[in-house]
């Protein structure tokens, strides 16, 4: 790693996410009508913020510009966010049953934290929430690059860079609780491995590693129910990478991971599942035909992570170049890691790949569903990050896996282009709508963020930050491989 990479790579990531946050209107993330309402009601009944319904105990009264913020443009990519002008300042209370306070589908931690930013200006409040998420992610990346052994840090941050473009960046820069899931799981496993293998967990670095391990796990556990299962999976992978014998010789460290795992299991079992009545969600016959069909179509979900799915409310199409680049880069890193693998890499990669396939396949089969129903690519993003992370580990955690210079430059260049193109496609969808050409110079923006920051400045900052982040990550990957 370069001396200051732990500073400027996270800063570049934050600025990149800030660009997405500034160019996306309120309610643009999937299911934001549920998540924003749940944030507004996280602290219980408050006058003008979240009030009880006089007719339905399962409903709440929430400002219209929160509940209906995206009603005029969601599901229709041709409609710009300019239509939100009619509801932006309308704080009239309207009734909704889509609120976590009454249905309890998600843990409360994420919503309670975000509720601290709730204020009279909805757009400003939502922007602060998004930037807070981006700041948390940036701080964890900084800690990862500063505290974790070079090879392990390079594997983790490289996996994040490759699997976060574009879906991960869009999610981190949103008010969707999946933001905490993907950044929490994406860093937790690396912090846990470093904590287990650090010489003295009672020294300053050891205590910081332990603290970061807890923070990353708590972020994930307090965001989504399935994230608690992912914490348990990541713990098993971390113990396997570190070595079970080594872990058993350090009962104090093992106790911390065991406590986090137990907390994850308890949370998973106590928070109501999505299917509360026990009946299958689908009507398809759950036989061998469905199983084979889902196996054949399962790669659609993985491709969706790297740009093969529409963002937002499934209404923001990514240019085909982005998923092509994403799939090629994933293949390249898998090939690099498996070219001369150690037994540890083979075992952990096999475990991570098995989980990545088994988790969605089991759910789809049990619920009589096909690929494309209910299970979204963002749900599997943390598992793909784990797979790319463990396959990128070298024989020694302090030394990264070599990546030849030419492929390294090509990958960094291609991913930088993808990141910039994804940002522009998302911004263009909201300020102009898909009815206009992506690079039409005559387009006049119909919507701009109320912050007053010019679109050209936001675009320039996001473009520079995207290139700096991706390039910085692959420079760090290269330097970690030279340490040996």
N, C-alpha and C positions, 0 to 999 in steps of 0.2 A: 504494500500500500504506500502511496505517497504520503508525505508528512501531514498534509492538510486535507486529504481526501475525506476524512471523517466529518469535515465541516462543509466543504463545498458540494459534495454529492447530495447530502440531505437537503441543503439549501436549494439546490437545483430541483430536487424532487418536490419540495414545498411550492416553489414558484410555478412549476409545471401544473401541479394540482390546483393552485390558485387560479390559473388561467381557465381551467375547466369550471371551477366554482363560479367565477365571474361571468362566464358566458352561457350559463345554464339557468333558466328561470326557476322560480319557486315551484316545487312539486314535480320536477322533471325526472327524479329517480323512480324506479319501479315501486309501485304500492305506496307512494309517498302520501296518498290521502289517508292511509292507515298510520304510517310512521310519524308524519307531522302531527296528526291529531293526538297520537299517543304521547308525543313529546309535550304538547300543550297541556295534556291532562295528567302528566306524570306526577305532579305534586298535589293531585287531588282537586277538589272543587275550588275554583277561584273566580270571583266575579269578573265577567268580561273576558276571561281566558278559557275556562272550562267549567260549565255549569251543568247541574243535573237536569235531565229531561223531565217535564211534568207528567209525561204519559208513558214513558218506557224506561224502566230501571236499568236496562242494558245499553241505553243510549246516553250521549252527552251533547251539550250545546257548545259549539266551538265556532270561532269567527269564520265567516264565509271565505275570506281570502287565505285561510289555511286549508279548510276542507275541500274547497272547489278550485284551488289555485291552478290545477292543470286540466280542468274539465274541458276547456275550449280547444286544446291542442293535442291532448294525449291520444294515441293510437292513429293519428293522422299526420304523417310527416310533411305533408304539403302545407299545413297551417303553421305559421310562425308564432312565436310567443307574443307577438304584438297584440293578440286578442286578449291577453291578460289585463289590459288596461281597464277593462270594465269591472273587474273584480279586485284589482290590486289594493284599493283603499277601502273596500267594503268589509267592515268589521262586524256586520250584522251576525248575530248568533244563529246558526243553523244546526239541525239535529243530525247526528250520525251514530251509527252502531259500530263503525270501524275504528275501534279504540282499544288499546291494550289494557286499559284500566278495568274493563268489564269482561273481555274475552280471554285475556291472559295467555296469548299464544307465544309471547317472547319474554325472556328475562327482563327485569325492570331496570337493571343498571345503566344500560345505554340511554334509555329514555330519561331517567332521572338526571343524568349528567348533562344531556343536551338541553333539558328544561331550564338550566341556569342561564341560557342565552335568550330565552323567550322575552320579547319586549313588544311595545306597541307597533313598531315598524317590522312587519313580517319579513320583508325582503332582507333587511339588515340582520335580523335575527338568524335567518336561514344561512346567510353568508358567513356569519360568525361560527355557526355550527360546522359548516363545511371546512372553514379554515382551521378550526380546532382539530378536526379529524386529520387534516393534512399535517398539522404541526405535531400531533402525536406520532404519526407515521415517520415524519422526518427525525424526530428525537430518537425513536427506536432504531432507525437506520444509523444515526450518528453513534449511538451506544454500541450497535453491532460492529461498526467499522473500527471503533476505538478500543473495545474491550475484548472482542473475540479473536482467537488466533487467526492469522492472515488467511490461510487456506480455507478454513471453515467460514470466515466472513465473506470471502470471495464467492464461495459456493452459494451461500444464503442470499447475498445481495444480487448475484447474477441470476439466480432463480426468480427473485422478485422482479427484476428488470424485464426478464423474458416473458413471464406469465402475467404481468400486470398491464401490458400494453395490448389493447386499449381498455379492456373491461375493468381491470383492477384500479387503474387511475381514475376512471369515471366513477367507480364505486367509492373510493377513498374521498374523492372531492364531492361527496353527496351527503344526504342526511339518512341514507339507508344503513341500518345496523350491520349489514354485511361488511361495511368499511372496517369495523373493529375485528370482525372475524378473520378477514384475509390478512390484515397487517399483524394481528395477534398470533395466528398460527404460523404465518410466514417467518416470524422472528423467534417465536417461542422455542422451537426445536433447536435452533442454533445456540440460543442462550443456555438452554438446558444442557446441551452437550459440553459447552465451554465451562459451565458451572461444575459439572461432574468431573471434568478432567483437569480443572485448575489445581495447582499444587496445594494451595492453602486457602480454603474458602473463608477463613477468618480475616485475611488481609483485605486491603482496600478494594482491590480488583475483584476478589472473590465475593465480597459483600455486594458490590455493585452488580456483578453477574447474577447473584441470587435475587436481588431486587428487580432486575430487568426480567428475569425468568417469571417472577410472580406477576409483574405488571402485564407482560404479554399474555400470560394465561388468563388473568382476570379480565382483560379486554375482550378476549374471545368468549369466555364463559358468560359474560354479562350482555352479549350481543344477540346471539341466536341459540336455539335449543341444540341444533345439530353441531354447533361449534364445540359444545361440551364433549361430544363423542370424538371430535377431531383432536381435542386436547389430549384425550386418552391415547389416541393413535400416535400423535406426535411424541408423547412421553415414551411409548414403547420403542419408537424409532430412535429417539435420543439415547435411551438405555442400550439399544443394540449397537448404535454407532460408537458410543463411549466404551462399551464392553460391560456385560452384566457382572463379571467377576470384580472388575474395578468398582462398580457401583455398590456391590454388596460389601466391599471393604470400607465404604464411607457411609455408614448408616445415617449420619446427619443430613447429608445431601439427598440420599435416597428418601428420607422421611419427608423432605420438602416436596419432592416430586410426587410422592405417594399422597400427601395431603392435598395437593392440587388436583390429582386424579380423582380422589374420593369426592372432593367438592364438585368436580365436573360431573361425576356419576349422579350425585345427589340432585344437582340442578337439572340434569337431563331427565331424571325420573319424577321430579316434583313439578316442573313446569308443564302445563297441559300440552300434549302433542297436537299437531295440526289436525289429525283425524280423531275427534273426541268421541265418536259413537262406535268406533271399532269396525264400521263397514268399509269395504274397499271404495276408493275414490272413483275408480273407473268401472267400465262394464265389459271390457275385453276378457275373453277366456284366458285365464292364466296358465296355459299349457306350454308345451314345448315350442309351439309355433310362435307365441309371444316372446319367449325367451330367446330364440334364435333371431327373430326380427329385431329385438332390442339390441342384441349383440352386434348385429350388422349395422345398425344406425347409431350406436353409442358414440362413435367418433364425432358425430355432429355436435355433441355437447363439448367435447374437448376443443374442437375447432372454434366453437363459439367463444371460448375464453380468449382466444387470440384474434378476435375480430370477425368471426364467421356468423355472429348473431347481431341483431339490431339492438342498439342501446336504448336507454330510457324505457319508455312504455312500449318496447318493441316497435318503435317508430323512427329510429335514427339509424339509417343504413350506413354501414362502413364500406368504403371502396374495396373491391375484391383484392387489391394489392396487399392489404393489411393481413387478412387471414393466410394468404399464400406465404408471405414473409414469416408470419408467426409459426406456421406448421413446419416450414423448412428449418427455422432456427431451433425449434424443439427437437426435430430429428437430428440436427447437427450436434446439439449438446448431449442427447442420449447416446449417439454414436461415439462422441469423444469420451464420455464417462465409461462406456462399456468396451472400449477398444482394448484396454489392458487392465481389467478390473481386479481389485483385491476381493478377497472373500467377503469382507465387510460390506463393500459396495454392492456386490452381487446379492447378498442377503437383504440388505436394506432396500435396494432398488426393487427386488422382487416383492417385498412386503408392501412397499408404497404403491407399486403398480397393481397389486392384487386388491388393495383397499380402494384405489381409484376406480376400478372396474366393479368390484363387489358392492360398494355402497349404493351407487345408483341402480344397479341391476336388481339388487335385493328389494329395494323400495318399489321400483316399477313393477316387479313381479308380484309382490305382496298386495299392491294396490290396484292390480289389473290395468296398468297404464302402459302406454307406449312412449318411446323417446320423443321429446317435444311437449309432453304433458306434465305439468306441475314442476318437475325437476328442471331447474334453470342452470345454465353454465356457471353463473356466479356462485352457486352452491358448491360446485366441485373445484373452483379455483384454488382454494387452500390446499386441497389434496394434490393438485398438479404442481403447485409450488414445492410441496414436500418431495415429490418424486424428482423434480429437476434438481432440487437442492442436494438430496442424498446421492444422486448419480454423479454429481459434480465434485464429490469429495475425493481427495487424493489419498495415498498411503499414509501420509502424515497430515494432521490437521493444521499444522503451521505452514504447509506448502500446498499450493493449488495445483489443479490438473492443467498441464500445458495446453494452450490453444495456439496453433500456428498463426503467424502474423497476418497472412493474407486472409484466411477465414475470419480472423478476429476483426479486421478492418471492414470486411464485407458485411459481417453480422451487425457490427456497431452502426455502420452506415444505413443498412436496410432497416434496422429497428428505429433509428432516429427519424428516417423518412416516415415510417409507419406511425410513430408517435405524433409527429407534426401533422400528418394527413388526418389522423383520427381526431385530433383537437379541432382542426379546421372543419371537418365534416360535421362534428357535433355543434360547433358554434354557428356554422352556416345554417344548419337545420332550424335553429331557434331564432336567429335574427332575420332570416329570409324565407325559410321553408324549402322543401325539396323541389318545388316547382321551378326553381331557378337553377341554372348551372352552378356547379361547385366553385368554378373560378370565373364566373361572369363578372367582368369589371363594371357593369352598369347596374349591379344590384344596389338598391338603397335599403339599408337596414330598417326593418319595421319594429324591432325591439332591441333595446340595449339595457344593460344593467343600470340601476339607479345610482350606482356609486359615482358616476361622472367620469370614470376612467375611460378614455377613448378606446375604441375597438382596436385600432392599429397598435396602440401601446400594449394592450393586453395580449394581442396576437404575437407581437415581437418578443415580449418577455417570455411567453409560453414556448415559442419556437426555440429561442436561445436556451431556455432551461431544459427543454426536452432533449436537445442535442447534447447539452452539457451532462445531463444525468446519465444518458445511455453511454456516451463516450467515456465518462468518468468511471462507470461500473466496469467496462471492459478493460480500461487501463488498470484498474485495481485487480481484476482477474489476471491480467498478464503479469503484473508485478508480483502477485502472490505466488505464481508458478516459478518465478525466477529465484525465489528465496532458497530453493534447494540447490 
